[in-house]
Amino acid sequence: MKRLFFIAGFITLLLILELGFVLGSDRCFQCHSEVSQCRHHNEVCQNNSSCFIKSYVPVNKTEMVYHTGCVQKSECEQMCQQNAASNSTVVMASCKVSCCNEDFCNNIDDYINSATSQQMDTMMASFFVVMTTVKMVF
């Protein structure tokens, strides 16, 4: 009976760890959907403007919020400089990140692909550990 409780507790712990990883990677996928919209906006924006991604944490909240839209390139640089000079809740780390260009989009894609493969590796490792434990006990 004790062995059964041990196995149940161990499996529960693994599931909790796995759930935490999945929830943590959700923010990355939310940002990815904004990047997809950004690519669409870049086709719609006029020649002198480009799409930007603005991410910020609202007051009394912990989750990041993302917005996309068209902005003049000079305005983007100005926003980046203003953000660097102030302690605003709006996060614009650099113009390269704020103004959605292909480099940024590709970097996000690479990050998501690596996060997805890492998630699969974690799930396979969890399954292997559970099966090994079950074999050892029984």
N, CA, C and O atoms as CSV, one atom per row, in Angstrom:
chain,resi,resn,atom,element,x,y,z
A,1,MET,N,N,0.830,-1.205,0.000
A,1,MET,CA,C,0.000,0.000,0.000
A,1,MET,C,C,0.872,1.266,0.000
A,1,MET,O,O,0.578,2.252,-0.676
A,2,LYS,N,N,1.969,1.195,0.796
A,2,LYS,CA,C,2.869,2.352,0.841
A,2,LYS,C,C,3.497,2.594,-0.520
A,2,LYS,O,O,3.683,3.738,-0.937
A,3,ARG,N,N,3.824,1.499,-1.215
A,3,ARG,CA,C,4.414,1.635,-2.550
A,3,ARG,C,C,3.451,2.334,-3.500
A,3,ARG,O,O,3.858,3.163,-4.313
A,4,LEU,N,N,2.184,1.997,-3.392
A,4,LEU,CA,C,1.172,2.602,-4.264
A,4,LEU,C,C,1.075,4.107,-4.018
A,4,LEU,O,O,0.994,4.891,-4.963
A,5,PHE,N,N,1.083,4.506,-2.740
A,5,PHE,CA,C,1.047,5.929,-2.410
A,5,PHE,C,C,2.303,6.641,-2.912
A,5,PHE,O,O,2.238,7.776,-3.384
A,6,PHE,N,N,3.447,5.959,-2.803
A,6,PHE,CA,C,4.705,6.536,-3.280
A,6,PHE,C,C,4.642,6.787,-4.782
A,6,PHE,O,O,5.037,7.852,-5.258
A,7,ILE,N,N,4.148,5.812,-5.518
A,7,ILE,CA,C,4.045,5.945,-6.979
A,7,ILE,C,C,3.074,7.065,-7.339
A,7,ILE,O,O,3.372,7.889,-8.203
A,8,ALA,N,N,1.919,7.100,-6.683
A,8,ALA,CA,C,0.919,8.135,-6.967
A,8,ALA,C,C,1.489,9.525,-6.681
A,8,ALA,O,O,1.291,10.453,-7.466
A,9,GLY,N,N,2.190,9.666,-5.569
A,9,GLY,CA,C,2.787,10.954,-5.225
A,9,GLY,C,C,3.859,11.369,-6.211
A,9,GLY,O,O,3.958,12.538,-6.583
A,10,PHE,N,N,4.668,10.395,-6.636
A,10,PHE,CA,C,5.743,10.676,-7.590
A,10,PHE,C,C,5.181,11.119,-8.936
A,10,PHE,O,O,5.667,12.077,-9.536
A,11,ILE,N,N,4.159,10.418,-9.402
A,11,ILE,CA,C,3.528,10.767,-10.682
A,11,ILE,C,C,2.874,12.145,-10.589
A,11,ILE,O,O,2.961,12.940,-11.524
A,12,THR,N,N,2.220,12.424,-9.462
A,12,THR,CA,C,1.595,13.737,-9.267
A,12,THR,C,C,2.639,14.850,-9.316
A,12,THR,O,O,2.411,15.895,-9.926
A,13,LEU,N,N,3.782,14.622,-8.673
A,13,LEU,CA,C,4.858,15.610,-8.683
A,13,LEU,C,C,5.349,15.874,-10.105
A,13,LEU,O,O,5.560,17.025,-10.489
A,14,LEU,N,N,5.527,14.814,-10.878
A,14,LEU,CA,C,5.965,14.976,-12.267
A,14,LEU,C,C,4.945,15.761,-13.086
A,14,LEU,O,O,5.309,16.617,-13.892
A,15,LEU,N,N,3.671,15.463,-12.874
A,15,LEU,CA,C,2.626,16.171,-13.615
A,15,LEU,C,C,2.594,17.656,-13.259
A,15,LEU,O,O,2.379,18.501,-14.128
A,16,ILE,N,N,2.808,17.973,-11.980
A,16,ILE,CA,C,2.832,19.376,-11.551
A,16,ILE,C,C,4.007,20.105,-12.201
A,16,ILE,O,O,3.859,21.233,-12.671
A,17,LEU,N,N,5.176,19.455,-12.225
A,17,LEU,CA,C,6.345,20.065,-12.864
A,17,LEU,C,C,6.096,20.283,-14.348
A,17,LEU,O,O,6.449,21.327,-14.896
A,18,GLU,N,N,5.490,19.299,-14.994
A,18,GLU,CA,C,5.196,19.400,-16.426
A,18,GLU,C,C,4.204,20.529,-16.700
A,18,GLU,O,O,4.369,21.286,-17.656
A,19,LEU,N,N,3.178,20.639,-15.863
A,19,LEU,CA,C,2.176,21.690,-16.028
A,19,LEU,C,C,2.812,23.068,-15.892
A,19,LEU,O,O,2.479,23.990,-16.638
A,20,GLY,N,N,3.726,23.203,-14.939
A,20,GLY,CA,C,4.425,24.475,-14.759
A,20,GLY,C,C,5.215,24.864,-15.989
A,20,GLY,O,O,5.248,26.035,-16.366
A,21,PHE,N,N,5.854,23.886,-16.621
A,21,PHE,CA,C,6.627,24.175,-17.836
A,21,PHE,C,C,5.707,24.603,-18.967
A,21,PHE,O,O,6.013,25.541,-19.703
A,22,VAL,N,N,4.575,23.914,-19.107
A,22,VAL,CA,C,3.634,24.238,-20.186
A,22,VAL,C,C,3.069,25.639,-19.999
A,22,VAL,O,O,2.979,26.409,-20.956
A,23,LEU,N,N,2.688,25.972,-18.766
A,23,LEU,CA,C,2.136,27.304,-18.505
A,23,LEU,C,C,3.188,28.383,-18.729
A,23,LEU,O,O,2.871,29.475,-19.201
A,24,GLY,N,N,4.432,28.082,-18.392
A,24,GLY,CA,C,5.500,29.046,-18.596
A,24,GLY,C,C,5.751,29.322,-20.062
A,24,GLY,O,O,6.080,30.447,-20.439
A,25,SER,N,N,5.597,28.295,-20.899
A,25,SER,CA,C,5.856,28.485,-22.328
A,25,SER,C,C,4.669,29.136,-23.032
A,25,SER,O,O,4.784,29.530,-24.193
A,26,ASP,N,N,3.525,29.257,-22.344
A,26,ASP,CA,C,2.333,29.843,-22.964
A,26,ASP,C,C,2.578,31.299,-23.344
A,26,ASP,O,O,2.076,31.761,-24.369
A,27,ARG,N,N,3.339,32.024,-22.534
A,27,ARG,CA,C,3.637,33.428,-22.815
A,27,ARG,C,C,4.363,33.548,-24.146
A,27,ARG,O,O,4.129,34.483,-24.911
A,28,CYS,N,N,5.248,32.591,-24.415
A,28,CYS,CA,C,5.991,32.604,-25.668
A,28,CYS,C,C,5.044,32.452,-26.845
A,28,CYS,O,O,5.194,33.148,-27.849
A,29,PHE,N,N,4.070,31.551,-26.741
A,29,PHE,CA,C,3.130,31.338,-27.839
A,29,PHE,C,C,2.199,32.536,-28.015
A,29,PHE,O,O,1.799,32.851,-29.136
A,30,GLN,N,N,1.853,33.204,-26.912
A,30,GLN,CA,C,1.022,34.410,-27.007
A,30,GLN,C,C,1.763,35.472,-27.804
A,30,GLN,O,O,1.180,36.148,-28.652
A,31,CYS,N,N,3.049,35.612,-27.524
A,31,CYS,CA,C,3.854,36.580,-28.254
A,31,CYS,C,C,3.958,36.168,-29.718
A,31,CYS,O,O,3.962,37.024,-30.602
A,32,HIS,N,N,4.040,34.888,-29.979
A,32,HIS,CA,C,4.159,34.395,-31.358
A,32,HIS,C,C,2.930,34.772,-32.179
A,32,HIS,O,O,3.058,35.113,-33.355
A,33,SER,N,N,1.745,34.715,-31.579
A,33,SER,CA,C,0.533,35.096,-32.316
A,33,SER,C,C,0.593,36.573,-32.683
A,33,SER,O,O,0.117,36.975,-33.745
A,34,GLU,N,N,1.182,37.383,-31.798
A,34,GLU,CA,C,1.347,38.798,-32.107
A,34,GLU,C,C,2.334,38.992,-33.253
A,34,GLU,O,O,2.158,39.882,-34.085
A,35,VAL,N,N,3.371,38.162,-33.294
A,35,VAL,CA,C,4.344,38.254,-34.381
A,35,VAL,C,C,3.677,37.922,-35.709
A,35,VAL,O,O,3.966,38.552,-36.726
A,36,SER,N,N,2.785,36.935,-35.704
A,36,SER,CA,C,2.058,36.594,-36.932
A,36,SER,C,C,1.220,37.775,-37.397
A,36,SER,O,O,1.193,38.091,-38.587
A,37,GLN,N,N,0.536,38.431,-36.461
A,37,GLN,CA,C,-0.234,39.625,-36.809
A,37,GLN,C,C,0.698,40.721,-37.307
A,37,GLN,O,O,0.353,41.490,-38.205
A,38,CYS,N,N,1.876,40.778,-36.713
A,38,CYS,CA,C,2.851,41.789,-37.081
A,38,CYS,C,C,3.270,41.614,-38.531
A,38,CYS,O,O,3.383,42.596,-39.266
A,39,ARG,N,N,3.495,40.402,-38.941
A,39,ARG,CA,C,3.865,40.144,-40.329
A,39,ARG,C,C,2.756,40.616,-41.263
A,39,ARG,O,O,3.023,41.178,-42.325
A,40,HIS,N,N,1.518,40.385,-40.858
A,40,HIS,CA,C,0.382,40.839,-41.663
A,40,HIS,C,C,0.363,42.365,-41.715
A,40,HIS,O,O,0.163,42.951,-42.779
A,41,HIS,N,N,0.572,43.009,-40.561
A,41,HIS,CA,C,0.588,44.474,-40.504
A,41,HIS,C,C,1.679,45.043,-41.399
A,41,HIS,O,O,1.478,46.072,-42.044
A,42,ASN,N,N,2.831,44.384,-41.445
A,42,ASN,CA,C,3.937,44.891,-42.259
A,42,ASN,C,C,3.545,44.981,-43.724
A,42,ASN,O,O,4.030,45.850,-44.448
A,43,GLU,N,N,2.666,44.083,-44.163
A,43,GLU,CA,C,2.192,44.148,-45.542
A,43,GLU,C,C,1.219,45.319,-45.715
A,43,GLU,O,O,1.144,45.922,-46.786
A,44,VAL,N,N,0.481,45.630,-44.655
A,44,VAL,CA,C,-0.530,46.682,-44.724
A,44,VAL,C,C,0.072,48.065,-44.498
A,44,VAL,O,O,-0.384,49.051,-45.076
A,45,CYS,N,N,1.110,48.130,-43.645
A,45,CYS,CA,C,1.704,49.427,-43.300
A,45,CYS,C,C,2.293,50.104,-44.533
A,45,CYS,O,O,2.722,49.450,-45.483
A,46,GLN,N,N,2.301,51.437,-44.486
A,46,GLN,CA,C,2.898,52.196,-45.589
A,46,GLN,C,C,4.418,52.045,-45.556
A,46,GLN,O,O,4.984,51.527,-44.594
A,47,ASN,N,N,5.063,52.505,-46.623
A,47,ASN,CA,C,6.508,52.305,-46.762
A,47,ASN,C,C,7.326,52.919,-45.630
A,47,ASN,O,O,8.338,52.354,-45.214
A,48,ASN,N,N,6.889,54.072,-45.134
A,48,ASN,CA,C,7.680,54.768,-44.119
A,48,ASN,C,C,7.394,54.289,-42.700
A,48,ASN,O,O,7.941,54.828,-41.738
A,49,SER,N,N,6.549,53.293,-42.571
A,49,SER,CA,C,6.239,52.803,-41.229
A,49,SER,C,C,6.411,51.292,-41.191
A,49,SER,O,O,6.459,50.629,-42.227
A,50,SER,N,N,6.501,50.772,-39.996
A,50,SER,CA,C,6.608,49.325,-39.837
A,50,SER,C,C,5.820,48.919,-38.604
A,50,SER,O,O,5.408,49.761,-37.806
A,51,CYS,N,N,5.621,47.641,-38.464
A,51,CYS,CA,C,4.851,47.140,-37.328
A,51,CYS,C,C,5.734,47.102,-36.089
A,51,CYS,O,O,6.940,46.882,-36.189
A,52,PHE,N,N,5.140,47.315,-34.935
A,52,PHE,CA,C,5.895,47.178,-33.698
A,52,PHE,C,C,5.116,46.299,-32.735
A,52,PHE,O,O,3.894,46.182,-32.824
A,53,ILE,N,N,5.833,45.695,-31.829
A,53,ILE,CA,C,5.214,44.923,-30.754
A,53,ILE,C,C,5.490,45.661,-29.454
A,53,ILE,O,O,6.644,45.901,-29.097
A,54,LYS,N,N,4.442,46.012,-28.762
A,54,LYS,CA,C,4.581,46.680,-27.469
A,54,LYS,C,C,4.125,45.688,-26.409
A,54,LYS,O,O,2.994,45.205,-26.449
A,55,SER,N,N,4.992,45.392,-25.479
A,55,SER,CA,C,4.616,44.464,-24.414
A,55,SER,C,C,4.735,45.178,-23.075
A,55,SER,O,O,5.683,45.928,-22.846
A,56,TYR,N,N,3.787,44.947,-22.212
A,56,TYR,CA,C,3.832,45.585,-20.899
A,56,TYR,C,C,3.045,44.762,-19.893
A,56,TYR,O,O,2.208,43.935,-20.255
A,57,VAL,N,N,3.331,45.006,-18.631
A,57,VAL,CA,C,2.600,44.359,-17.541
A,57,VAL,C,C,1.651,45.391,-16.955
A,57,VAL,O,O,2.110,46.387,-16.396
A,58,PRO,N,N,0.330,45.186,-17.065
A,58,PRO,CA,C,-0.622,46.155,-16.501
A,58,PRO,C,C,-0.471,46.274,-14.982
A,58,PRO,O,O,0.020,45.359,-14.321
A,59,VAL,N,N,-0.896,47.403,-14.450
A,59,VAL,CA,C,-0.832,47.624,-13.008
A,59,VAL,C,C,-1.673,46.562,-12.298
A,59,VAL,O,O,-2.766,46.219,-12.750
A,60,ASN,N,N,-1.154,46.047,-11.184
A,60,ASN,CA,C,-1.811,45.005,-10.377
A,60,ASN,C,C,-2.001,43.690,-11.136
A,60,ASN,O,O,-2.848,42.878,-10.762
A,61,LYS,N,N,-1.235,43.478,-12.180
A,61,LYS,CA,C,-1.300,42.212,-12.920
A,61,LYS,C,C,0.105,41.629,-13.005
A,61,LYS,O,O,1.092,42.337,-12.805
A,62,THR,N,N,0.186,40.352,-13.300
A,62,THR,CA,C,1.499,39.720,-13.439
A,62,THR,C,C,1.749,39.222,-14.855
A,62,THR,O,O,2.885,38.896,-15.200
A,63,GLU,N,N,0.705,39.158,-15.685
A,63,GLU,CA,C,0.873,38.615,-17.029
A,63,GLU,C,C,1.223,39.716,-18.026
A,63,GLU,O,O,0.731,40.841,-17.946
A,64,MET,N,N,2.084,39.351,-18.963
A,64,MET,CA,C,2.489,40.288,-20.011
A,64,MET,C,C,1.360,40.443,-21.019
A,64,MET,O,O,0.671,39.477,-21.347
A,65,VAL,N,N,1.177,41.660,-21.506
A,65,VAL,CA,C,0.175,41.950,-22.530
A,65,VAL,C,C,0.911,42.442,-23.768
A,65,VAL,O,O,1.855,43.226,-23.669
A,66,TYR,N,N,0.475,41.980,-24.930
A,66,TYR,CA,C,1.140,42.351,-26.178
A,66,TYR,C,C,0.173,43.102,-27.088
A,66,TYR,O,O,-1.009,42.769,-27.162
A,67,HIS,N,N,0.682,44.106,-27.770
A,67,HIS,CA,C,-0.108,44.825,-28.765
A,67,HIS,C,C,0.734,45.021,-30.013
A,67,HIS,O,O,1.953,45.173,-29.933
A,68,THR,N,N,0.085,45.017,-31.153
A,68,THR,CA,C,0.797,45.303,-32.397
A,68,THR,C,C,0.141,46.487,-33.083
A,68,THR,O,O,-1.022,46.800,-32.830
A,69,GLY,N,N,0.887,47.134,-33.944
A,69,GLY,CA,C,0.328,48.240,-34.700
A,69,GLY,C,C,1.372,48.873,-35.587
A,69,GLY,O,O,2.559,48.561,-35.486
A,70,CYS,N,N,0.929,49.767,-36.460
A,70,CYS,CA,C,1.857,50.466,-37.350
A,70,CYS,C,C,2.414,51.697,-36.646
A,70,CYS,O,O,1.707,52.377,-35.902
A,71,VAL,N,N,3.675,51.970,-36.889
A,71,VAL,CA,C,4.303,53.139,-36.291
A,71,VAL,C,C,5.421,53.607,-37.227
A,71,VAL,O,O,6.080,52.795,-37.876
A,72,GLN,N,N,5.623,54.919,-37.287
A,72,GLN,CA,C,6.734,55.454,-38.079
A,72,GLN,C,C,8.051,54.982,-37.467
A,72,GLN,O,O,8.176,54.875,-36.247
A,73,LYS,N,N,9.026,54.704,-38.320
A,73,LYS,CA,C,10.306,54.209,-37.810
A,73,LYS,C,C,10.963,55.222,-36.882
A,73,LYS,O,O,11.547,54.847,-35.865
A,74,SER,N,N,10.872,56.502,-37.227
A,74,SER,CA,C,11.459,57.536,-36.361
A,74,SER,C,C,10.732,57.580,-35.018
A,74,SER,O,O,11.344,57.809,-33.975
A,75,GLU,N,N,9.420,57.355,-35.060
A,75,GLU,CA,C,8.626,57.344,-33.820
A,75,GLU,C,C,9.017,56.152,-32.952
A,75,GLU,O,O,9.049,56.241,-31.725
A,76,CYS,N,N,9.309,55.049,-33.608
A,76,CYS,CA,C,9.739,53.865,-32.872
A,76,CYS,C,C,11.036,54.152,-32.118
A,76,CYS,O,O,11.162,53.823,-30.939
A,77,GLU,N,N,11.986,54.760,-32.796
A,77,GLU,CA,C,13.259,55.096,-32.153
A,77,GLU,C,C,13.037,56.055,-30.989
A,77,GLU,O,O,13.671,55.936,-29.940
A,78,GLN,N,N,12.134,57.002,-31.188
A,78,GLN,CA,C,11.836,57.975,-30.128
A,78,GLN,C,C,11.211,57.270,-28.918
A,78,GLN,O,O,11.560,57.565,-27.775
A,79,MET,N,N,10.284,56.336,-29.177
A,79,MET,CA,C,9.658,55.594,-28.076
A,79,MET,C,C,10.697,54.783,-27.316
A,79,MET,O,O,10.649,54.692,-26.090
A,80,CYS,N,N,11.640,54.193,-28.054
A,80,CYS,CA,C,12.682,53.404,-27.406
A,80,CYS,C,C,13.539,54.276,-26.497
A,80,CYS,O,O,13.877,53.877,-25.383
A,81,GLN,N,N,13.885,55.453,-26.971
A,81,GLN,CA,C,14.704,56.368,-26.170
A,81,GLN,C,C,13.936,56.848,-24.946
A,81,GLN,O,O,14.497,56.932,-23.854
A,82,GLN,N,N,12.656,57.165,-25.124
A,82,GLN,CA,C,11.833,57.615,-23.995
A,82,GLN,C,C,11.704,56.509,-22.956
A,82,GLN,O,O,11.778,56.761,-21.753
A,83,ASN,N,N,11.511,55.289,-23.430
A,83,ASN,CA,C,11.347,54.175,-22.506
A,83,ASN,C,C,12.633,53.915,-21.723
A,83,ASN,O,O,12.596,53.580,-20.539
A,84,ALA,N,N,13.769,54.074,-22.402
A,84,ALA,CA,C,15.051,53.864,-21.729
A,84,ALA,C,C,15.275,54.920,-20.647
A,84,ALA,O,O,15.917,54.649,-19.632
A,85,ALA,N,N,14.743,56.129,-20.870
A,85,ALA,CA,C,14.955,57.230,-19.928
A,85,ALA,C,C,13.967,57.206,-18.764
A,85,ALA,O,O,14.209,57.845,-17.740
A,86,SER,N,N,12.861,56.482,-18.905
A,86,SER,CA,C,11.837,56.491,-17.850
A,86,SER,C,C,11.701,55.111,-17.217
A,86,SER,O,O,12.226,54.120,-17.726
A,87,ASN,N,N,10.992,55.069,-16.110
A,87,ASN,CA,C,10.715,53.798,-15.442
A,87,ASN,C,C,9.299,53.339,-15.772
A,87,ASN,O,O,8.559,52.900,-14.891
A,88,SER,N,N,8.936,53.440,-17.020
A,88,SER,CA,C,7.580,53.114,-17.454
A,88,SER,C,C,7.330,51.612,-17.365
A,88,SER,O,O,8.265,50.813,-17.412
A,89,THR,N,N,6.050,51.234,-17.236
A,89,THR,CA,C,5.712,49.811,-17.247
A,89,THR,C,C,5.736,49.253,-18.665
A,89,THR,O,O,5.712,48.038,-18.861
A,90,VAL,N,N,5.783,50.146,-19.657
A,90,VAL,CA,C,5.855,49.685,-21.041
A,90,VAL,C,C,7.264,49.182,-21.308
A,90,VAL,O,O,8.246,49.876,-21.044
A,91,VAL,N,N,7.349,47.981,-21.828
A,91,VAL,CA,C,8.655,47.369,-22.071
A,91,VAL,C,C,8.978,47.438,-23.555
A,91,VAL,O,O,8.319,46.799,-24.375
A,92,MET,N,N,9.985,48.208,-23.887
A,92,MET,CA,C,10.512,48.218,-25.255
A,92,MET,C,C,12.024,48.163,-25.131
A,92,MET,O,O,12.681,49.200,-25.034
A,93,ALA,N,N,12.567,46.984,-25.135
A,93,ALA,CA,C,13.987,46.811,-24.841
A,93,ALA,C,C,14.870,47.510,-25.860
A,93,ALA,O,O,15.860,48.143,-25.494
A,94,SER,N,N,14.525,47.402,-27.111
A,94,SER,CA,C,15.302,48.078,-28.148
A,94,SER,C,C,14.431,48.216,-29.374
A,94,SER,O,O,13.404,47.549,-29.501
A,95,CYS,N,N,14.847,49.086,-30.275
A,95,CYS,CA,C,14.054,49.289,-31.488
A,95,CYS,C,C,14.017,48.022,-32.322
A,95,CYS,O,O,13.048,47.768,-33.036
A,96,LYS,N,N,15.073,47.231,-32.230
A,96,LYS,CA,C,15.096,45.989,-33.004
A,96,LYS,C,C,13.977,45.058,-32.538
A,96,LYS,O,O,13.382,44.336,-33.338
A,97,VAL,N,N,13.702,45.084,-31.241
A,97,VAL,CA,C,12.631,44.244,-30.711
A,97,VAL,C,C,11.278,44.910,-30.919
A,97,VAL,O,O,10.307,44.246,-31.280
A,98,SER,N,N,11.209,46.222,-30.692
A,98,SER,CA,C,9.931,46.917,-30.757
A,98,SER,C,C,9.387,46.977,-32.173
A,98,SER,O,O,8.207,46.710,-32.403
A,99,CYS,N,N,10.249,47.329,-33.123
A,99,CYS,CA,C,9.821,47.361,-34.512
A,99,CYS,C,C,10.015,45.972,-35.084
A,99,CYS,O,O,11.139,45.483,-35.205
A,100,CYS,N,N,8.935,45.362,-35.424
A,100,CYS,CA,C,8.975,43.951,-35.806
A,100,CYS,C,C,9.595,43.804,-37.184
A,100,CYS,O,O,8.932,44.035,-38.195
A,101,ASN,N,N,10.860,43.421,-37.231
A,101,ASN,CA,C,11.482,43.136,-38.519
A,101,ASN,C,C,11.672,41.627,-38.666
A,101,ASN,O,O,11.362,40.867,-37.748
A,102,GLU,N,N,12.167,41.208,-39.788
A,102,GLU,CA,C,12.280,39.771,-40.046
A,102,GLU,C,C,13.229,39.093,-39.072
A,102,GLU,O,O,13.000,37.949,-38.679
A,103,ASP,N,N,14.309,39.795,-38.672
A,103,ASP,CA,C,15.246,39.194,-37.721
A,103,ASP,C,C,14.527,38.834,-36.431
A,103,ASP,O,O,14.696,37.739,-35.893
A,104,PHE,N,N,13.724,39.771,-35.944
A,104,PHE,CA,C,13.007,39.523,-34.691
A,104,PHE,C,C,12.010,38.384,-34.860
A,104,PHE,O,O,11.906,37.511,-33.998
A,105,CYS,N,N,11.277,38.395,-35.969
A,105,CYS,CA,C,10.292,37.337,-36.214
A,105,CYS,C,C,10.971,35.976,-36.268
A,105,CYS,O,O,10.471,35.002,-35.704
A,106,ASN,N,N,12.111,35.911,-36.949
A,106,ASN,CA,C,12.821,34.640,-37.056
A,106,ASN,C,C,13.347,34.187,-35.705
A,106,ASN,O,O,13.316,32.998,-35.389
A,107,ASN,N,N,13.833,35.140,-34.902
A,107,ASN,CA,C,14.317,34.780,-33.572
A,107,ASN,C,C,13.192,34.210,-32.719
A,107,ASN,O,O,13.392,33.243,-31.984
A,108,ILE,N,N,12.010,34.808,-32.816
A,108,ILE,CA,C,10.857,34.307,-32.065
A,108,ILE,C,C,10.511,32.896,-32.534
A,108,ILE,O,O,10.239,32.016,-31.716
A,109,ASP,N,N,10.522,32.679,-33.861
A,109,ASP,CA,C,10.229,31.347,-34.397
A,109,ASP,C,C,11.213,30.320,-33.860
A,109,ASP,O,O,10.818,29.228,-33.451
A,110,ASP,N,N,12.507,30.674,-33.862
A,110,ASP,CA,C,13.531,29.751,-33.362
A,110,ASP,C,C,13.300,29.448,-31.892
A,110,ASP,O,O,13.436,28.305,-31.456
A,111,TYR,N,N,12.946,30.490,-31.122
A,111,TYR,CA,C,12.726,30.307,-29.691
A,111,TYR,C,C,11.549,29.371,-29.441
A,111,TYR,O,O,11.603,28.507,-28.566
A,112,ILE,N,N,10.492,29.553,-30.216
A,112,ILE,CA,C,9.302,28.720,-30.046
A,112,ILE,C,C,9.594,27.279,-30.442
A,112,ILE,O,O,9.173,26.346,-29.760
A,113,ASN,N,N,10.316,27.098,-31.546
A,113,ASN,CA,C,10.661,25.744,-31.972
A,113,ASN,C,C,11.496,25.036,-30.919
A,113,ASN,O,O,11.275,23.857,-30.644
A,114,SER,N,N,12.457,25.745,-30.325
A,114,SER,CA,C,13.300,25.120,-29.307
A,114,SER,C,C,12.487,24.843,-28.043
A,114,SER,O,O,12.693,23.823,-27.384
A,115,ALA,N,N,11.555,25.753,-27.698
A,115,ALA,CA,C,10.717,25.542,-26.512
A,115,ALA,C,C,9.813,24.335,-26.707
A,115,ALA,O,O,9.587,23.569,-25.770
A,116,THR,N,N,9.288,24.159,-27.932
A,116,THR,CA,C,8.413,23.023,-28.213
A,116,THR,C,C,9.183,21.716,-28.130
A,116,THR,O,O,8.695,20.747,-27.548
A,117,SER,N,N,10.383,21.675,-28.708
A,117,SER,CA,C,11.170,20.442,-28.674
A,117,SER,C,C,11.619,20.136,-27.254
A,117,SER,O,O,11.686,18.973,-26.855
A,118,GLN,N,N,11.933,21.198,-26.480
A,118,GLN,CA,C,12.330,20.997,-25.092
A,118,GLN,C,C,11.159,20.440,-24.284
A,118,GLN,O,O,11.346,19.600,-23.404
A,119,GLN,N,N,9.954,20.913,-24.588
A,119,GLN,CA,C,8.763,20.423,-23.902
A,119,GLN,C,C,8.556,18.941,-24.198
A,119,GLN,O,O,8.220,18.168,-23.300
A,120,MET,N,N,8.756,18.541,-25.455
A,120,MET,CA,C,8.619,17.129,-25.825
A,120,MET,C,C,9.674,16.284,-25.118
A,120,MET,O,O,9.376,15.184,-24.651
A,121,ASP,N,N,10.910,16.792,-25.035
A,121,ASP,CA,C,11.974,16.069,-24.337
A,121,ASP,C,C,11.614,15.872,-22.872
A,121,ASP,O,O,11.835,14.799,-22.309
A,122,THR,N,N,11.056,16.915,-22.254
A,122,THR,CA,C,10.667,16.832,-20.848
A,122,THR,C,C,9.568,15.797,-20.648
A,122,THR,O,O,9.607,15.025,-19.690
A,123,MET,N,N,8.585,15.777,-21.554
A,123,MET,CA,C,7.491,14.810,-21.443
A,123,MET,C,C,8.010,13.380,-21.596
A,123,MET,O,O,7.591,12.485,-20.863
A,124,MET,N,N,8.923,13.164,-22.550
A,124,MET,CA,C,9.479,11.826,-22.759
A,124,MET,C,C,10.293,11.382,-21.545
A,124,MET,O,O,10.217,10.226,-21.130
A,125,ALA,N,N,11.072,12.305,-20.978
A,125,ALA,CA,C,11.867,11.980,-19.795
A,125,ALA,C,C,10.954,11.638,-18.618
A,125,ALA,O,O,11.232,10.701,-17.870
A,126,SER,N,N,9.870,12.393,-18.454
A,126,SER,CA,C,8.912,12.123,-17.376
A,126,SER,C,C,8.301,10.741,-17.539
A,126,SER,O,O,8.185,9.989,-16.571
A,127,PHE,N,N,7.910,10.408,-18.761
A,127,PHE,CA,C,7.310,9.105,-19.038
A,127,PHE,C,C,8.299,7.985,-18.724
A,127,PHE,O,O,7.928,6.971,-18.133
A,128,PHE,N,N,9.562,8.171,-19.122
A,128,PHE,CA,C,10.591,7.163,-18.888
A,128,PHE,C,C,10.799,6.938,-17.391
A,128,PHE,O,O,10.899,5.796,-16.942
A,129,VAL,N,N,10.864,8.028,-16.614
A,129,VAL,CA,C,11.071,7.922,-15.169
A,129,VAL,C,C,9.899,7.206,-14.509
A,129,VAL,O,O,10.098,6.352,-13.645
A,130,VAL,N,N,8.682,7.548,-14.911
A,130,VAL,CA,C,7.492,6.909,-14.339
A,130,VAL,C,C,7.494,5.415,-14.637
A,130,VAL,O,O,7.254,4.604,-13.743
A,131,MET,N,N,7.764,5.047,-15.884
A,131,MET,CA,C,7.750,3.630,-16.262
A,131,MET,C,C,8.848,2.855,-15.535
A,131,MET,O,O,8.632,1.719,-15.114
A,132,THR,N,N,10.022,3.466,-15.386
A,132,THR,CA,C,11.122,2.809,-14.666
A,132,THR,C,C,10.754,2.596,-13.209
A,132,THR,O,O,11.030,1.538,-12.643
A,133,THR,N,N,10.130,3.598,-12.599
A,133,THR,CA,C,9.719,3.487,-11.196
A,133,THR,C,C,8.678,2.390,-11.020
A,133,THR,O,O,8.752,1.607,-10.073
A,134,VAL,N,N,7.720,2.332,-11.920
A,134,VAL,CA,C,6.674,1.304,-11.842
A,134,VAL,C,C,7.289,-0.082,-11.971
A,134,VAL,O,O,6.908,-1.002,-11.247
A,135,LYS,N,N,8.246,-0.236,-12.898
A,135,LYS,CA,C,8.910,-1.538,-13.073
A,135,LYS,C,C,9.669,-1.936,-11.817
A,135,LYS,O,O,9.625,-3.094,-11.402
A,136,MET,N,N,10.371,-0.971,-11.206
A,136,MET,CA,C,11.162,-1.273,-10.010
A,136,MET,C,C,10.266,-1.693,-8.849
A,136,MET,O,O,10.608,-2.607,-8.098
A,137,VAL,N,N,9.133,-1.034,-8.700
A,137,VAL,CA,C,8.246,-1.315,-7.563
A,137,VAL,C,C,7.536,-2.647,-7.741
A,137,VAL,O,O,7.424,-3.433,-6.800
A,138,PHE,N,N,7.055,-2.896,-8.960
A,138,PHE,CA,C,6.321,-4.133,-9.191
A,138,PHE,C,C,7.253,-5.176,-9.764
A,138,PHE,O,O,6.830,-6.300,-10.033
